Amino acid sequence: MIQGLGSIRLEVGELDRSLQFYLDGLRFELVVPPNGVPRRAELRAGTLSVLLAEAPPTRGRRAVGVGFRIDVLALDAYHDAIVARGIDAGPESDESGTRQFAVRDPDGYVWFFREVLG
């Protein structure tokens, strides 16, 4: 039986640019530093493992239609903190008992950060 999502792999155009976004901007944790050919690094956000793999440019946008949702505590504080670090975060919205906002990474992947209410 499925228990939850354990890891994802994202192809990125420039690993160093993506690492700056995820580590400095969103405050993901670096688990495995950049290595290998092609270059890759492993990050962690809560219990989710995120493998960033540098890949050659693709035709069109890399992440069309791809989005991820991460549950957070203290949504307002997290939103304000990442905006203060220079991340372009969308406005907060309330929908169906949740509050959320969205962030698009340098390759077009969309991350929805949400807080379940009550």
Backbone as CSV, one residue per row, in Angstrom:
resi,resn,N_x,N_y,N_z,CA_x,CA_y,CA_z,C_x,C_y,C_z
1,MET,0.847,-1.179,0.000,0.000,0.000,0.000,0.892,1.242,0.000
2,ILE,0.523,2.230,-0.773,1.305,3.469,-0.869,1.171,4.253,0.433
3,GLN,2.309,4.745,0.930,2.309,5.538,2.154,2.540,7.014,1.890
4,GLY,3.147,7.351,0.767,3.391,8.752,0.461,4.537,8.894,-0.513
5,LEU,4.778,10.094,-0.924,5.842,10.389,-1.862,7.159,10.510,-1.114
6,GLY,8.164,9.745,-1.533,9.453,9.758,-0.852,10.484,10.621,-1.529
7,SER,10.487,10.633,-2.889,11.484,11.426,-3.590,11.000,11.789,-4.980
8,ILE,11.590,12.845,-5.517,11.346,13.246,-6.890,12.678,13.598,-7.533
9,ARG,12.729,13.478,-8.858,13.917,13.847,-9.626,13.504,14.941,-10.593
10,LEU,14.235,16.060,-10.564,13.944,17.175,-11.445,15.144,17.438,-12.336
11,GLU,14.927,17.518,-13.634,15.992,17.916,-14.545,16.047,19.433,-14.563
12,VAL,17.255,19.979,-14.408,17.451,21.422,-14.360,18.491,21.831,-15.383
13,GLY,18.386,23.056,-15.882,19.313,23.549,-16.884,20.669,23.900,-16.322
14,GLU,20.693,24.537,-15.159,21.942,24.953,-14.512,21.866,24.566,-13.035
15,LEU,22.618,23.565,-12.663,22.543,23.048,-11.296,22.874,24.116,-10.266
16,ASP,23.910,24.911,-10.495,24.295,25.921,-9.501,23.183,26.950,-9.285
17,ARG,22.532,27.361,-10.364,21.418,28.316,-10.248,20.274,27.696,-9.446
18,SER,19.965,26.432,-9.731,18.887,25.750,-9.012,19.229,25.547,-7.541
19,LEU,20.476,25.194,-7.258,20.886,25.034,-5.862,20.738,26.335,-5.095
20,GLN,21.097,27.451,-5.712,20.942,28.741,-5.039,19.471,28.996,-4.724
21,PHE,18.594,28.703,-5.679,17.161,28.905,-5.479,16.636,28.040,-4.333
22,TYR,16.936,26.744,-4.375,16.381,25.822,-3.382,17.042,25.943,-2.007
23,LEU,18.349,26.119,-1.973,19.046,26.181,-0.685,18.923,27.560,-0.044
24,ASP,19.290,28.606,-0.785,19.288,29.952,-0.217,17.889,30.551,-0.161
25,GLY,17.075,30.290,-1.186,15.751,30.890,-1.243,14.698,30.147,-0.451
26,LEU,14.527,28.861,-0.755,13.474,28.089,-0.094,13.942,27.409,1.187
27,ARG,15.245,27.357,1.393,15.854,26.753,2.585,15.701,25.237,2.642
28,PHE,15.726,24.579,1.475,15.820,23.130,1.478,17.200,22.781,2.037
29,GLU,17.359,21.562,2.494,18.619,21.101,3.094,19.426,20.317,2.061
30,LEU,20.734,20.597,1.983,21.622,19.853,1.090,21.991,18.529,1.746
31,VAL,21.694,17.417,1.097,21.982,16.085,1.626,23.215,15.506,0.944
32,VAL,23.287,15.602,-0.377,24.441,15.125,-1.143,24.889,16.267,-2.041
33,PRO,26.124,16.769,-1.851,26.622,17.882,-2.653,26.722,17.510,-4.135
34,PRO,26.837,18.524,-4.995,26.939,18.268,-6.434,28.058,17.288,-6.753
35,ASN,27.756,16.325,-7.634,28.738,15.318,-8.027,28.290,14.658,-9.313
36,GLY,29.147,13.826,-9.867,28.791,12.977,-10.995,28.755,13.681,-12.339
37,VAL,28.548,12.874,-13.354,28.363,13.343,-14.714,27.168,12.586,-15.286
38,PRO,26.075,13.218,-15.571,25.858,14.654,-15.409,25.800,15.032,-13.929
39,ARG,26.070,16.303,-13.652,26.086,16.775,-12.262,24.702,16.643,-11.644
40,ARG,24.695,16.282,-10.380,23.437,16.163,-9.639,23.712,16.433,-8.166
41,ALA,22.653,16.735,-7.444,22.717,16.978,-6.005,21.400,16.530,-5.399
42,GLU,21.456,16.121,-4.133,20.234,15.699,-3.447,19.921,16.675,-2.326
43,LEU,18.652,17.074,-2.270,18.163,18.005,-1.256,17.064,17.326,-0.460
44,ARG,16.702,17.942,0.650,15.602,17.435,1.457,14.729,18.618,1.873
45,ALA,13.411,18.370,1.825,12.411,19.306,2.318,11.467,18.487,3.186
46,GLY,11.637,18.578,4.490,10.867,17.719,5.388,11.269,16.280,5.138
47,THR,10.310,15.427,4.798,10.624,14.024,4.519,10.806,13.754,3.026
48,LEU,10.661,14.783,2.196,10.773,14.625,0.750,12.217,14.800,0.297
49,SER,12.722,13.839,-0.453,14.041,13.925,-1.067,13.875,14.460,-2.485
50,VAL,14.685,15.473,-2.845,14.613,16.083,-4.169,15.979,15.931,-4.831
51,LEU,16.032,15.185,-5.929,17.264,15.020,-6.683,17.227,15.995,-7.849
52,LEU,18.197,16.915,-7.886,18.328,17.838,-9.001,19.396,17.279,-9.924
53,ALA,19.060,17.080,-11.195,19.985,16.514,-12.175,20.139,17.494,-13.327
54,GLU,21.381,17.940,-13.544,21.643,18.866,-14.644,21.471,18.127,-15.967
55,ALA,20.729,18.733,-16.888,20.450,18.099,-18.174,20.553,19.149,-19.267
56,PRO,20.880,18.713,-20.475,20.966,19.680,-21.578,19.626,20.379,-21.785
57,PRO,19.673,21.567,-22.367,18.422,22.285,-22.635,17.479,21.449,-23.488
58,THR,16.200,21.657,-23.263,15.179,20.949,-24.033,14.448,21.947,-24.918
59,ARG,13.724,21.443,-25.878,12.886,22.322,-26.687,11.712,22.778,-25.840
60,GLY,11.442,24.047,-25.838,10.321,24.550,-25.054,10.643,24.546,-23.564
61,ARG,9.637,24.707,-22.758,9.817,24.735,-21.306,9.941,23.333,-20.764
62,ARG,10.803,23.189,-19.795,11.106,21.897,-19.192,9.964,21.374,-18.327
63,ALA,9.275,22.237,-17.626,8.355,21.800,-16.573,6.895,22.114,-16.862
64,VAL,6.503,22.081,-18.096,5.121,22.416,-18.451,4.158,21.471,-17.738
65,GLY,3.246,22.054,-16.978,2.218,21.267,-16.315,2.656,20.534,-15.058
66,VAL,3.875,20.777,-14.581,4.374,20.069,-13.408,4.280,20.979,-12.184
67,GLY,3.671,20.465,-11.124,3.570,21.212,-9.877,3.623,20.270,-8.690
68,PHE,4.112,20.789,-7.579,4.243,19.998,-6.356,3.630,20.788,-5.211
69,ARG,3.113,20.084,-4.216,2.538,20.741,-3.046,3.282,20.287,-1.799
70,ILE,3.678,21.260,-0.988,4.337,20.971,0.287,3.524,21.625,1.392
71,ASP,3.195,20.848,2.410,2.494,21.381,3.571,3.502,22.026,4.510
72,VAL,3.160,23.209,5.017,4.037,23.940,5.929,3.249,24.409,7.144
73,LEU,3.964,24.658,8.206,3.405,25.320,9.379,3.713,26.805,9.243
74,ALA,2.878,27.652,9.755,3.102,29.097,9.752,3.344,29.621,8.338
75,LEU,2.344,29.463,7.489,2.446,29.851,6.088,2.866,31.309,5.909
76,ASP,2.281,32.205,6.680,2.615,33.628,6.548,4.094,33.875,6.803
77,ALA,4.617,33.277,7.842,6.033,33.469,8.184,6.940,32.902,7.094
78,TYR,6.592,31.729,6.553,7.407,31.135,5.489,7.349,32.009,4.236
79,HIS,6.168,32.461,3.870,6.002,33.345,2.718,6.857,34.597,2.877
80,ASP,6.742,35.258,4.017,7.489,36.492,4.250,8.996,36.248,4.218
81,ALA,9.436,35.111,4.758,10.871,34.803,4.792,11.439,34.573,3.395
82,ILE,10.730,33.849,2.552,11.301,33.603,1.221,11.230,34.853,0.342
83,VAL,10.213,35.672,0.525,10.150,36.938,-0.203,11.320,37.829,0.222
84,ALA,11.624,37.848,1.520,12.758,38.638,2.015,14.087,38.153,1.439
85,ARG,14.153,36.878,1.046,15.372,36.338,0.438,15.380,36.484,-1.081
86,GLY,14.404,37.227,-1.619,14.397,37.536,-3.041,13.631,36.584,-3.931
87,ILE,12.858,35.674,-3.350,12.056,34.747,-4.146,10.739,35.425,-4.522
88,ASP,10.349,35.304,-5.778,9.094,35.862,-6.261,7.969,34.880,-5.937
89,ALA,7.298,35.116,-4.830,6.217,34.228,-4.387,4.880,34.846,-4.766
90,GLY,3.979,34.010,-5.249,2.647,34.479,-5.596,1.881,34.902,-4.354
91,PRO,0.757,35.554,-4.541,-0.040,35.972,-3.385,-0.652,34.771,-2.672
92,GLU,-0.887,34.944,-1.403,-1.529,33.889,-0.626,-3.013,33.858,-0.994
93,SER,-3.579,32.657,-1.002,-5.006,32.513,-1.305,-5.617,31.498,-0.353
94,ASP,-6.908,31.617,-0.151,-7.657,30.680,0.688,-8.596,29.889,-0.205
95,GLU,-8.495,28.549,-0.144,-9.374,27.697,-0.941,-9.676,26.419,-0.188
96,SER,-10.922,26.099,-0.074,-11.366,24.808,0.474,-10.678,24.424,1.777
97,GLY,-10.617,25.331,2.712,-10.029,25.014,4.010,-8.518,25.011,4.052
98,THR,-7.875,25.529,3.011,-6.412,25.644,3.009,-6.021,27.053,2.594
99,ARG,-4.836,27.452,3.044,-4.217,28.691,2.581,-2.964,28.269,1.846
100,GLN,-2.663,28.927,0.734,-1.484,28.531,-0.027,-0.935,29.688,-0.844
101,PHE,0.292,29.499,-1.343,0.873,30.388,-2.331,1.783,29.545,-3.210
102,ALA,2.114,30.086,-4.367,2.917,29.345,-5.335,4.235,30.052,-5.617
103,VAL,5.241,29.241,-5.948,6.566,29.720,-6.333,6.986,28.926,-7.567
104,ARG,7.565,29.609,-8.546,8.069,28.934,-9.748,9.593,28.966,-9.699
105,ASP,10.229,27.786,-9.856,11.696,27.727,-9.810,12.280,28.176,-11.151
106,PRO,13.605,28.307,-11.256,14.216,28.811,-12.484,13.933,27.979,-13.737
107,ASP,13.555,26.722,-13.586,13.255,25.875,-14.736,11.764,25.737,-14.999
108,GLY,10.945,26.405,-14.213,9.508,26.400,-14.450,8.692,25.466,-13.577
109,TYR,9.342,24.684,-12.720,8.590,23.819,-11.805,7.852,24.693,-10.794
110,VAL,6.588,24.368,-10.533,5.782,25.160,-9.605,5.652,24.408,-8.288
111,TRP,5.940,25.119,-7.207,5.801,24.580,-5.852,4.678,25.341,-5.166
112,PHE,3.691,24.603,-4.671,2.608,25.186,-3.898,2.892,24.894,-2.427
113,PHE,2.975,25.924,-1.633,3.165,25.765,-0.191,1.819,26.038,0.445
114,ARG,1.360,25.079,1.255,0.022,25.219,1.800,-0.006,24.911,3.288
115,GLU,-0.989,25.532,3.940,-1.260,25.291,5.355,-2.731,24.928,5.462
116,VAL,-3.003,23.748,6.022,-4.381,23.316,6.214,-4.941,24.035,7.432
117,LEU,-6.108,24.587,7.278,-6.740,25.332,8.360,-7.646,24.431,9.183
118,GLY,-7.587,24.616,10.486,-8.463,23.940,11.417,-8.532,22.509,11.245
